Amino acid sequence: MYGMKGAAAYGRVGVESHVLSASPHKLINMLFDGALRQISAARLHMSEGRIEQKAKAISKALDIVNQGLAAALDKKQGGELAEQLDALYAYVAGLLLKANLRNDDALLKEAGDLLGQIGSAWKEIQPEAEGI
């Protein structure tokens, strides 16, 4: 049992170190990746009838969308684009909540597809962001 706790602690330190050394652009990439992982996990849990685990994964995805992606938006500097992203993140959050309540895989898929598209576009601008 001690070995598992030690491995978990080591993993947390590794993740924390990675986060602390990441550029702002990389941090947003990590948020997209994390949200997509949680949505995939929720879909798997849902398909296998593990309701509690599904709810936890959706809750984590919601936290990433609301407290990570949406909170990172600078609406003053980002203008209309930031406003549109904020509305899209609110829509995705609504999809996640409905998916959780209804056990609706199609809503989870839609949320994942939307975040995947935005995340992919974000990754495309990486060379420009790193050159700044």
C-alpha positions as CSV (number, residue, x, y, z in Angstrom):
1,M,0.0,0.0,0.0
2,Y,2.8,2.4,0.8
3,G,4.3,2.0,-2.7
4,M,1.0,3.1,-4.3
5,K,0.9,6.2,-2.1
6,G,4.5,7.0,-2.9
7,A,3.9,6.6,-6.6
8,A,0.9,8.8,-6.4
9,A,2.8,11.5,-4.6
10,Y,5.7,11.2,-7.1
11,G,3.1,11.6,-9.9
12,R,1.6,14.7,-8.3
13,V,5.1,16.3,-8.0
14,G,5.8,15.5,-11.6
15,V,2.6,17.1,-12.8
16,E,3.1,20.1,-10.5
17,S,6.7,20.6,-11.9
18,H,5.4,20.3,-15.4
19,V,2.7,23.0,-14.7
20,L,5.1,25.3,-13.0
21,S,7.5,25.3,-15.9
22,A,4.9,25.5,-18.6
23,S,4.3,28.6,-20.8
24,P,0.9,30.1,-20.7
25,H,0.2,28.7,-24.1
26,K,1.2,25.2,-22.9
27,L,-1.0,25.6,-19.8
28,I,-4.0,26.1,-22.0
29,N,-3.0,23.1,-24.1
30,M,-2.9,21.1,-20.8
31,L,-6.4,22.3,-19.9
32,F,-7.9,21.2,-23.2
33,D,-6.1,17.9,-22.9
34,G,-7.3,17.4,-19.4
35,A,-10.9,18.3,-20.2
36,L,-10.9,15.9,-23.2
37,R,-9.4,13.1,-21.0
38,Q,-12.1,13.6,-18.4
39,I,-14.9,13.6,-21.0
40,S,-13.5,10.4,-22.5
41,A,-13.4,8.8,-19.1
42,A,-17.0,9.9,-18.4
43,R,-18.1,8.3,-21.6
44,L,-16.4,5.1,-20.7
45,H,-17.8,5.1,-17.2
46,M,-21.3,5.8,-18.6
47,S,-21.1,3.0,-21.1
48,E,-20.1,0.6,-18.3
49,G,-22.7,1.8,-15.8
50,R,-20.3,3.3,-13.3
51,I,-22.5,6.3,-12.5
52,E,-20.4,7.6,-9.6
53,Q,-17.2,7.6,-11.6
54,K,-19.0,9.2,-14.6
55,A,-20.2,12.0,-12.4
56,K,-16.7,12.6,-10.9
57,A,-15.2,12.7,-14.4
58,I,-17.8,15.2,-15.6
59,S,-17.3,17.3,-12.5
60,K,-13.6,17.5,-13.3
61,A,-14.2,18.4,-16.9
62,L,-16.6,21.1,-15.7
63,D,-14.0,22.5,-13.4
64,I,-11.5,22.6,-16.2
65,V,-13.9,24.4,-18.5
66,N,-15.2,26.9,-16.0
67,Q,-12.3,27.5,-13.7
68,G,-9.5,26.9,-16.2
69,L,-10.4,27.8,-19.8
70,A,-13.2,30.3,-19.2
71,A,-11.4,31.9,-16.3
72,A,-8.3,32.4,-18.4
73,L,-10.0,34.5,-20.9
74,D,-9.0,38.2,-21.0
75,K,-12.2,39.8,-22.2
76,K,-10.7,43.3,-22.3
77,Q,-7.8,42.4,-24.4
78,G,-9.5,39.5,-26.2
79,G,-12.5,41.5,-27.3
80,E,-15.2,39.8,-29.4
81,L,-13.2,36.5,-29.7
82,A,-12.9,36.2,-25.9
83,E,-16.7,36.9,-25.6
84,Q,-17.5,34.2,-28.2
85,L,-15.2,31.7,-26.5
86,D,-16.8,32.5,-23.1
87,A,-20.2,31.8,-24.6
88,L,-18.9,28.6,-26.2
89,Y,-17.4,27.4,-22.9
90,A,-20.8,28.2,-21.1
91,Y,-22.5,26.1,-23.8
92,V,-20.1,23.2,-23.3
93,A,-20.6,23.4,-19.5
94,G,-24.3,23.2,-20.1
95,L,-23.8,20.1,-22.3
96,L,-21.8,18.5,-19.6
97,L,-24.4,19.2,-16.9
98,K,-27.2,17.8,-19.1
99,A,-25.2,14.8,-20.0
100,N,-24.6,14.0,-16.4
101,L,-28.3,14.4,-15.5
102,R,-29.6,12.5,-18.5
103,N,-26.8,9.9,-18.9
104,D,-26.6,11.1,-22.5
105,D,-23.5,10.0,-24.4
106,A,-24.4,12.2,-27.4
107,L,-24.1,15.3,-25.3
108,L,-20.7,14.2,-23.9
109,K,-19.6,13.5,-27.5
110,E,-20.7,17.0,-28.6
111,A,-18.9,18.7,-25.7
112,G,-15.8,16.7,-26.5
113,D,-16.0,17.5,-30.2
114,L,-16.3,21.2,-29.5
115,L,-13.4,21.3,-27.1
116,G,-11.4,19.2,-29.4
117,Q,-11.9,21.6,-32.3
118,I,-11.0,24.6,-30.2
119,G,-8.0,22.9,-28.6
120,S,-6.8,21.8,-32.0
121,A,-7.0,25.4,-33.3
122,W,-5.2,26.6,-30.2
123,K,-2.4,24.1,-30.8
124,E,-2.0,25.4,-34.4
125,I,-1.0,28.9,-33.2
126,Q,1.7,27.4,-30.9
127,P,4.6,28.3,-33.2
128,E,3.5,31.9,-33.3
129,A,2.9,32.1,-29.6
130,E,6.4,30.6,-28.9
131,G,8.0,33.1,-31.2
132,I,6.6,36.0,-29.2
